[in-house]
Amino acid sequence: MADLADDDEEALKAKLQDLYLEHRDLDDAIAALMKDGMYDQLQIQRLKRKKLKLKDQIAHIQSLLIPDIIA
């Protein structure tokens, strides 16, 4: 795979930071909802599912940023 252009790499890094922030925000939201004691289980499941999708996107972008190393 060809090396990423500097602009593409910077865009991916910015996107990665946004995804990290959104993932952390979801984590905080889930914790706050569960702290109440009376929470909507369906809402928690939806937030957790969204968090997992974000984690997959983060892993994908990280794999794009790591250069291929031929041993």
Backbone as CSV, one residue per row, in Angstrom:
resi,resn,N_x,N_y,N_z,CA_x,CA_y,CA_z,C_x,C_y,C_z
1,MET,0.849,-1.184,0.000,0.000,0.000,0.000,0.884,1.233,0.000
2,ALA,0.518,2.196,-0.774,1.306,3.417,-0.871,1.202,4.205,0.432
3,ASP,2.252,4.971,0.704,2.236,5.809,1.892,1.135,6.851,1.771
4,LEU,0.569,7.193,2.908,-0.460,8.227,2.931,0.188,9.584,2.683
5,ALA,-0.516,10.427,1.951,-0.040,11.791,1.786,-0.145,12.484,3.135
6,ASP,0.686,13.498,3.341,0.692,14.202,4.626,-0.689,14.757,4.972
7,ASP,-1.385,15.303,3.973,-2.718,15.854,4.210,-3.693,14.763,4.629
8,ASP,-3.605,13.608,3.967,-4.486,12.489,4.306,-4.194,11.985,5.713
9,GLU,-2.919,11.896,6.046,-2.534,11.416,7.370,-3.029,12.369,8.456
10,GLU,-2.887,13.660,8.215,-3.354,14.647,9.195,-4.876,14.585,9.341
11,ALA,-5.573,14.388,8.230,-7.033,14.278,8.282,-7.451,13.040,9.074
12,LEU,-6.743,11.941,8.864,-7.048,10.715,9.604,-6.757,10.885,11.098
13,LYS,-5.679,11.566,11.418,-5.346,11.796,12.828,-6.400,12.676,13.489
14,ALA,-6.880,13.682,12.763,-7.931,14.554,13.301,-9.221,13.764,13.512
15,LYS,-9.560,12.935,12.537,-10.753,12.090,12.654,-10.609,11.141,13.838
16,LEU,-9.426,10.587,14.012,-9.153,9.673,15.116,-9.362,10.370,16.463
17,GLN,-8.883,11.591,16.578,-9.081,12.347,17.812,-10.567,12.596,18.082
18,ASP,-11.319,12.912,17.025,-12.768,13.114,17.172,-13.452,11.837,17.644
19,LEU,-13.044,10.710,17.080,-13.639,9.430,17.469,-13.300,9.078,18.915
20,TYR,-12.059,9.336,19.330,-11.669,9.106,20.726,-12.540,9.934,21.668
21,LEU,-12.744,11.191,21.309,-13.543,12.086,22.139,-14.993,11.602,22.226
22,GLU,-15.563,11.226,21.088,-16.937,10.739,21.068,-17.068,9.436,21.873
23,HIS,-16.065,8.560,21.759,-16.057,7.292,22.506,-16.025,7.572,24.009
24,ARG,-15.196,8.504,24.417,-15.088,8.871,25.832,-16.388,9.511,26.334
25,ASP,-16.994,10.362,25.504,-18.262,10.983,25.870,-19.362,9.941,26.062
26,LEU,-19.386,8.942,25.172,-20.374,7.875,25.317,-20.135,7.089,26.599
27,ASP,-18.884,6.852,26.909,-18.533,6.156,28.141,-19.061,6.925,29.355
28,ASP,-18.856,8.231,29.342,-19.339,9.081,30.438,-20.863,9.079,30.507
29,ALA,-21.514,9.126,29.352,-22.974,9.135,29.313,-23.540,7.825,29.858
30,ILE,-22.943,6.722,29.474,-23.388,5.406,29.962,-23.204,5.329,31.480
31,ALA,-22.065,5.766,31.958,-21.803,5.727,33.402,-22.799,6.604,34.162
32,ALA,-23.103,7.784,33.624,-24.041,8.691,34.286,-25.444,8.089,34.328
33,LEU,-25.860,7.464,33.231,-27.191,6.850,33.197,-27.289,5.675,34.162
34,MET,-26.232,4.890,34.241,-26.261,3.714,35.100,-26.136,4.092,36.576
35,LYS,-25.548,5.233,36.852,-25.378,5.684,38.228,-26.738,6.003,38.865
36,ASP,-27.680,6.427,38.044,-29.023,6.770,38.529,-29.703,5.602,39.231
37,GLY,-29.448,4.417,38.752,-30.107,3.245,39.315,-31.343,2.869,38.522
38,MET,-32.133,3.859,38.133,-33.313,3.603,37.303,-32.991,4.121,35.903
39,TYR,-32.638,3.205,35.019,-32.265,3.611,33.673,-32.932,2.692,32.657
40,ASP,-33.001,3.175,31.449,-33.603,2.438,30.343,-32.546,1.490,29.766
41,GLN,-32.747,0.195,29.962,-31.776,-0.807,29.497,-31.587,-0.740,27.986
42,LEU,-32.660,-0.469,27.258,-32.575,-0.377,25.798,-31.685,0.796,25.380
43,GLN,-31.820,1.910,26.071,-30.985,3.072,25.765,-29.514,2.765,26.043
44,ILE,-29.251,2.082,27.148,-27.872,1.703,27.484,-27.302,0.787,26.406
45,GLN,-28.097,-0.186,25.957,-27.641,-1.108,24.910,-27.328,-0.363,23.623
46,ARG,-28.160,0.607,23.263,-27.914,1.386,22.046,-26.616,2.179,22.156
47,LEU,-26.406,2.790,23.311,-25.178,3.560,23.504,-23.947,2.662,23.466
48,LYS,-24.051,1.487,24.070,-22.928,0.550,24.050,-22.654,0.055,22.631
49,ARG,-23.707,-0.183,21.859,-23.531,-0.618,20.472,-22.838,0.478,19.653
50,LYS,-23.259,1.724,19.879,-22.634,2.842,19.175,-21.159,2.965,19.575
51,LYS,-20.881,2.730,20.854,-19.506,2.785,21.350,-18.642,1.716,20.685
52,LEU,-19.201,0.520,20.499,-18.457,-0.548,19.818,-18.175,-0.200,18.359
53,LYS,-19.141,0.428,17.687,-18.920,0.849,16.301,-17.795,1.874,16.227
54,LEU,-17.790,2.790,17.192,-16.712,3.782,17.233,-15.367,3.108,17.446
55,LYS,-15.338,2.102,18.319,-14.092,1.374,18.581,-13.588,0.702,17.299
56,ASP,-14.502,0.145,16.511,-14.117,-0.473,15.240,-13.557,0.568,14.271
57,GLN,-14.198,1.744,14.224,-13.708,2.809,13.350,-12.319,3.270,13.793
58,ILE,-12.127,3.377,15.100,-10.827,3.781,15.638,-9.757,2.765,15.235
59,ALA,-10.063,1.487,15.387,-9.098,0.435,15.033,-8.771,0.478,13.539
60,HIS,-9.772,0.735,12.714,-9.556,0.801,11.267,-8.618,1.962,10.910
61,ILE,-8.885,3.121,11.474,-8.050,4.286,11.173,-6.633,4.073,11.704
62,GLN,-6.502,3.473,12.885,-5.171,3.195,13.422,-4.401,2.262,12.499
63,SER,-5.098,1.279,11.930,-4.412,0.353,11.024,-3.970,1.059,9.741
64,LEU,-4.721,2.074,9.321,-4.315,2.842,8.145,-3.090,3.702,8.433
65,LEU,-2.967,4.166,9.664,-1.867,5.064,10.029,-0.570,4.322,10.302
66,ILE,-0.663,3.036,10.628,0.540,2.256,10.902,1.122,1.776,9.573
67,PRO,2.354,2.122,9.292,2.946,1.720,8.002,3.136,0.198,7.935
68,ASP,2.998,-0.322,6.729,3.236,-1.745,6.514,4.729,-2.029,6.681
69,ILE,5.046,-3.020,7.478,6.443,-3.387,7.706,6.630,-4.791,7.121
70,ILE,7.499,-4.888,6.165,7.770,-6.182,5.548,8.977,-6.783,6.259
71,ALA,8.749,-7.947,6.834,9.832,-8.597,7.596,10.732,-9.385,6.678
